Amino acid sequence: MAAFATVDELAAAWRPLTTAERVAAESHLDSVAALIRAQFSTRLGLDDVPEDRLAAAKAVSIEIVKTAIATGMWPGHTQYGRTLGARSKSGTLAVPGGTLALTEWQQQLLGLPVNPAPQWNFPEGDY
C-alpha cells in the first residue's frame, strides 16, 4: 500500500532534503503508513484508514518522518548535548532519536482511541 505523503510533500512542508535524507524519508514514509494502517486495524478493526482521516494521516506521516530525520543524529537517545567553546546546547527528545512512533497527540488527531476502556470476561463457573 502507498504512503500517505510523498518525499516532495515532506520537503515542501519542512526544508530541502539531501539525497541520503530523501532515500531515508521514502523508506520512513512507507513504514509510517504501515504503522498507521496497523493501528486502525488493531484498535478499530478497519482494513484501511477512513477517507475522512487521510489528511490527518498525511500530516502525521510528515511529522513523524521529519522528527525521525531531525533526531537521526542521536539514534536511540532521548537526550542530547553539544558544547562548542563557551557555548553549550542540550535538549530532550520526545521519542528516542530516529524512532518512528505515534505520540498520543498524533493518535488523537487520527481519531484512534488513546485510553481505551479495560475489557474483561468472567464466564460463569470459571473462577
C-alpha positions as CSV (number, residue, x, y, z in Angstrom):
1,M,0.0,0.0,0.0
2,A,1.1,3.5,-0.7
3,A,2.4,6.0,1.8
4,F,0.1,8.9,2.8
5,A,2.7,11.6,1.8
6,T,5.5,11.8,-0.7
7,V,9.1,12.9,-0.2
8,D,8.4,16.1,-2.1
9,E,5.5,16.9,0.2
10,L,7.7,16.4,3.2
11,A,10.4,18.6,1.7
12,A,7.8,21.3,0.8
13,A,6.4,21.2,4.4
14,W,9.8,21.3,6.0
15,R,13.1,22.0,4.1
16,P,15.1,20.8,1.1
17,L,16.4,17.3,1.8
18,T,19.8,15.8,0.9
19,T,20.0,12.8,-1.3
20,A,20.5,10.5,1.7
21,E,17.6,12.1,3.6
22,R,15.4,11.6,0.5
23,V,16.1,7.9,0.5
24,A,15.6,7.6,4.2
25,A,12.4,9.6,4.0
26,E,10.9,7.4,1.3
27,S,11.5,4.3,3.4
28,H,10.2,6.0,6.6
29,L,7.1,7.2,4.9
30,D,6.3,3.7,3.8
31,S,6.9,2.4,7.3
32,V,4.8,5.1,8.9
33,A,1.9,4.3,6.6
34,A,2.1,0.6,7.6
35,L,2.2,1.7,11.3
36,I,-0.9,3.9,10.9
37,R,-2.8,1.2,9.0
38,A,-1.9,-1.4,11.6
39,Q,-3.2,0.9,14.4
40,F,-6.5,1.3,12.6
41,S,-6.7,-2.5,12.1
42,T,-5.8,-3.4,15.7
43,R,-7.7,-0.7,17.5
44,L,-10.7,-0.1,15.3
45,G,-10.9,-3.3,13.2
46,L,-10.7,-1.4,10.0
47,D,-8.9,-2.6,6.8
48,D,-7.6,0.9,6.0
49,V,-7.6,4.5,7.1
50,P,-11.1,6.1,6.6
51,E,-11.4,8.7,3.8
52,D,-12.1,11.5,6.3
53,R,-8.8,10.7,8.1
54,L,-6.5,10.7,5.1
55,A,-5.4,14.4,5.6
56,A,-4.6,13.7,9.2
57,A,-2.6,10.5,8.2
58,K,-0.7,12.7,5.8
59,A,0.1,15.3,8.4
60,V,1.1,12.7,11.0
61,S,3.3,10.9,8.4
62,I,5.2,14.1,7.6
63,E,5.6,15.0,11.3
64,I,6.9,11.5,12.3
65,V,9.4,11.3,9.4
66,K,10.5,14.9,10.0
67,T,11.2,14.1,13.6
68,A,13.0,10.9,12.8
69,I,15.3,12.6,10.3
70,A,16.0,15.6,12.5
71,T,16.8,13.4,15.5
72,G,18.7,10.8,13.5
73,M,22.0,12.3,14.7
74,W,21.2,10.8,18.1
75,P,19.8,7.3,17.2
76,G,18.2,5.6,20.2
77,H,18.8,8.6,22.6
78,T,16.2,10.6,24.4
79,Q,18.6,13.5,25.3
80,Y,21.5,15.2,23.6
81,G,24.1,17.8,24.3
82,R,26.7,19.7,22.3
83,T,29.4,22.1,23.5
84,L,31.3,24.5,21.3
85,G,33.8,26.6,23.2
86,A,31.9,28.6,25.8
87,R,28.5,27.7,24.4
88,S,26.5,24.6,25.0
89,K,23.2,23.3,23.7
90,S,21.2,20.4,25.0
91,G,17.7,19.1,24.7
92,T,15.3,16.2,25.4
93,L,13.7,14.4,22.5
94,A,10.0,13.4,22.8
95,V,10.8,9.9,21.4
96,P,14.2,8.2,21.1
97,G,16.2,9.7,18.1
98,G,15.3,8.2,14.8
99,T,12.2,6.3,16.1
100,L,9.1,6.0,14.1
101,A,6.4,6.1,16.7
102,L,2.9,7.6,17.1
103,T,2.6,10.0,20.0
104,E,-0.7,10.4,22.0
105,W,-1.4,13.7,20.2
106,Q,-1.0,12.0,16.8
107,Q,-3.3,9.2,17.8
108,Q,-5.9,11.7,18.8
109,L,-5.5,13.5,15.5
110,L,-6.1,10.3,13.7
111,G,-9.2,9.5,15.7
112,L,-7.6,6.5,17.4
113,P,-8.6,5.6,21.0
114,V,-5.8,6.8,23.3
115,N,-7.1,5.5,26.6
116,P,-9.4,2.6,25.7
117,A,-11.6,1.2,28.5
118,P,-10.4,-2.1,30.0
119,Q,-12.1,-5.3,28.7
120,W,-12.8,-8.3,30.8
121,N,-14.6,-11.6,30.7
122,F,-15.8,-13.6,33.7
123,P,-17.6,-16.6,32.4
124,E,-19.9,-18.3,34.8
125,G,-18.2,-21.1,36.7
126,D,-14.7,-20.1,35.6
127,Y,-13.5,-18.8,39.0
